[in-house]
Protein backbone atom coordinates (compact mmCIF):
# COMPACT_ATOMS: atom_id res chain seq x y z
CA UNK A 1 0.00 0.00 0.00
CA UNK A 2 1.31 3.46 -0.86
CA UNK A 3 0.36 6.32 1.45
CA UNK A 4 0.91 10.01 0.74
CA UNK A 5 1.13 12.36 3.69
CA UNK A 6 2.11 15.59 1.99
CA UNK A 7 -0.91 17.86 2.41
CA UNK A 8 -4.36 18.38 3.86
CA UNK A 9 -6.21 15.79 5.86
CA UNK A 10 -3.72 13.04 5.01
CA UNK A 11 -0.85 15.07 6.43
CA UNK A 12 -2.88 15.72 9.56
CA UNK A 13 -3.39 11.98 10.07
CA UNK A 14 0.37 11.60 10.34
CA UNK A 15 0.91 14.72 12.45
CA UNK A 16 -1.86 13.72 14.87
CA UNK A 17 -0.59 10.14 15.04
CA UNK A 18 -4.04 8.89 14.09
CA UNK A 19 -2.93 5.86 12.07
CA UNK A 20 -2.25 3.41 14.91
CA UNK A 21 -4.99 0.91 14.19
CA UNK A 22 -4.30 0.92 10.46
CA UNK A 23 -0.55 0.46 11.01
CA UNK A 24 -1.15 -2.41 13.44
CA UNK A 25 -3.49 -4.09 10.96
CA UNK A 26 -0.97 -3.72 8.12
CA UNK A 27 1.74 -5.18 10.34
CA UNK A 28 -0.50 -8.10 11.40
CA UNK A 29 -1.44 -8.79 7.77
CA UNK A 30 2.18 -8.58 6.56
CA UNK A 31 1.35 -5.77 4.14
CA UNK A 32 4.33 -3.51 3.39
CA UNK A 33 3.74 0.24 3.18
CA UNK A 34 5.36 2.81 0.91
CA UNK A 35 5.06 6.26 2.43
CA UNK A 36 5.58 9.74 1.06
CA UNK A 37 6.20 12.34 3.76
CA UNK A 38 7.55 15.88 3.79
CA UNK A 39 11.22 15.97 4.75
CA UNK A 40 10.48 17.50 8.14
CA UNK A 41 8.41 14.44 9.10
CA UNK A 42 10.99 11.74 8.29
CA UNK A 43 11.37 11.24 12.05
CA UNK A 44 7.73 10.13 12.21
CA UNK A 45 8.64 7.21 9.94
CA UNK A 46 11.28 6.22 12.49
CA UNK A 47 8.74 6.45 15.30
CA UNK A 48 6.27 4.29 13.38
CA UNK A 49 8.99 1.74 12.58
CA UNK A 50 9.92 1.55 16.26
CA UNK A 51 6.31 1.10 17.37
CA UNK A 52 5.57 -1.49 14.68
CA UNK A 53 8.82 -3.50 14.25
CA UNK A 54 7.09 -6.13 12.10
CA UNK A 55 5.79 -3.56 9.62
CA UNK A 56 7.90 -3.18 6.48
CA UNK A 57 8.06 0.49 5.49
CA UNK A 58 9.55 2.01 2.35
CA UNK A 59 10.26 5.75 2.50
CA UNK A 60 9.63 7.33 -0.90
CA UNK A 61 12.09 9.68 -2.62
CA UNK A 62 14.69 9.27 0.15
CA UNK A 63 12.47 11.38 2.36
CA UNK A 64 13.01 14.50 0.26
CA UNK A 65 10.00 16.79 -0.06
CA UNK A 66 8.46 16.60 -3.55
CA UNK A 67 9.12 19.63 -5.77
CA UNK A 68 11.80 21.02 -3.46
CA UNK A 69 15.32 21.43 -4.86
CA UNK A 70 18.11 20.76 -2.37
CA UNK A 71 21.45 22.51 -2.67
CA UNK A 72 22.88 20.21 0.02
CA UNK A 73 21.54 16.68 -0.28
CA UNK A 74 24.08 15.48 2.32
CA UNK A 75 22.46 17.57 5.04
CA UNK A 76 18.95 16.63 3.96
CA UNK A 77 19.73 12.91 4.18
CA UNK A 78 21.00 12.93 7.78
CA UNK A 79 17.60 12.03 9.32
CA UNK A 80 17.02 9.45 6.58
CA UNK A 81 20.33 7.72 7.23
CA UNK A 82 19.35 7.38 10.90
CA UNK A 83 16.47 5.16 9.75
CA UNK A 84 18.98 2.61 8.43
CA UNK A 85 19.30 1.26 11.98
CA UNK A 86 15.69 0.04 11.71
CA UNK A 87 15.67 -3.26 9.76
CA UNK A 88 12.00 -2.77 8.88
CA UNK A 89 12.70 0.45 6.93
CA UNK A 90 13.87 0.65 3.32
CA UNK A 91 14.11 3.66 0.99
CA UNK A 92 13.21 4.40 -2.60
CA UNK A 93 15.88 6.32 -4.47
CA UNK A 94 13.27 7.80 -6.77
CA UNK A 95 12.62 11.19 -8.40
CA UNK A 96 16.08 12.29 -7.30
CA UNK A 97 17.07 14.29 -10.41
CA UNK A 98 14.12 16.58 -9.64
CA UNK A 99 15.55 17.27 -6.17
CA UNK A 100 18.94 18.67 -7.21
CA UNK A 101 19.91 21.68 -9.34
CA UNK A 102 22.60 19.99 -11.45
CA UNK A 103 22.06 18.21 -14.77
CA UNK A 104 23.08 14.68 -15.71
CA UNK A 105 25.22 13.01 -14.42
CA UNK A 106 23.86 14.64 -11.22
CA UNK A 107 27.21 14.87 -9.44
CA UNK A 108 25.59 16.18 -6.25
CA UNK A 109 23.76 12.84 -5.87
CA UNK A 110 26.71 10.46 -6.22
CA UNK A 111 28.18 10.60 -2.71
CA UNK A 112 24.79 10.84 -0.94
CA UNK A 113 23.49 7.83 -2.87
CA UNK A 114 26.59 5.78 -2.14
CA UNK A 115 26.31 6.68 1.56
CA UNK A 116 22.64 5.68 1.53
CA UNK A 117 23.41 2.33 -0.11
CA UNK A 118 26.20 1.76 2.39
CA UNK A 119 23.95 2.61 5.35
CA UNK A 120 20.87 0.63 4.30
CA UNK A 121 22.60 -1.98 2.18
CA UNK A 122 21.67 -2.58 -1.46
CA UNK A 123 18.79 -4.86 -0.44
CA UNK A 124 16.95 -1.92 1.20
CA UNK A 125 17.54 0.84 -1.40
CA UNK A 126 15.13 0.68 -4.33
CA UNK A 127 15.60 2.58 -7.58
CA UNK A 128 12.63 4.40 -9.03
CA UNK A 129 11.95 7.23 -11.43
CA UNK A 130 8.61 8.94 -10.74
CA UNK A 131 8.48 9.81 -14.40
CA UNK A 132 5.62 12.27 -13.77
CA UNK A 133 7.99 14.86 -12.37
CA UNK A 134 11.42 14.06 -13.73
CA UNK A 135 13.47 17.11 -14.66
CA UNK A 136 15.53 15.09 -17.13
CA UNK A 137 15.02 12.41 -19.76
CA UNK A 138 13.98 9.07 -18.25
CA UNK A 139 17.10 7.51 -19.77
CA UNK A 140 19.34 9.78 -17.68
CA UNK A 141 17.55 8.75 -14.49
CA UNK A 142 18.27 5.12 -15.37
CA UNK A 143 21.87 5.80 -16.46
CA UNK A 144 22.68 7.34 -13.09
CA UNK A 145 22.34 3.85 -11.60
CA UNK A 146 23.33 1.67 -14.56
CA UNK A 147 26.37 3.59 -15.83
CA UNK A 148 27.45 6.35 -13.45
CA UNK A 149 27.39 5.10 -9.86
CA UNK A 150 30.27 2.74 -9.10
CA UNK A 151 28.25 -0.22 -7.85
CA UNK A 152 29.18 -3.88 -7.86
CA UNK A 153 27.03 -5.81 -10.33
CA UNK A 154 25.32 -7.73 -7.52
CA UNK A 155 24.53 -4.51 -5.63
CA UNK A 156 23.21 -2.89 -8.80
CA UNK A 157 20.88 -5.87 -9.35
CA UNK A 158 19.47 -5.48 -5.83
CA UNK A 159 18.98 -1.71 -6.15
CA UNK A 160 17.46 -1.89 -9.62
CA UNK A 161 14.67 -4.28 -8.77
CA UNK A 162 15.57 -7.45 -6.97
CA UNK A 163 15.46 -5.76 -3.54
CA UNK A 164 11.99 -4.28 -3.89
CA UNK A 165 10.67 -7.53 -5.30
CA UNK A 166 11.93 -9.41 -2.26
CA UNK A 167 10.78 -6.69 0.16
CA UNK A 168 7.18 -6.76 -1.02
CA UNK A 169 7.03 -10.46 -1.84
CA UNK A 170 6.89 -10.34 -5.64
CA UNK A 171 8.38 -13.16 -7.68
CA UNK A 172 9.77 -12.99 -11.19
CA UNK A 173 7.98 -14.93 -13.93
CA UNK A 174 9.45 -18.40 -14.47
CA UNK A 175 12.51 -18.27 -16.70
CA UNK A 176 13.12 -14.54 -16.17
CA UNK A 177 15.60 -12.97 -13.77
CA UNK A 178 14.39 -10.22 -11.45
Secondary structure, 3 states (H helix, E strand, C coil): CEEEECCHHHHHHHHCCCCHHHHHHHHHHCCCEEEEECHHHHHHHHHHHHHCCCCCEEEHHHHCCCCCCCCCHHHHHHHHHHHHHCCCEEEEECCHHHHCCCCCCCHHHHHHHHHHHHHHCHHHEEECCCHHHCCCCHHHHHHHHHHHCCCCHHHHHHHHHHHHHHHHCCCCCCCCCC
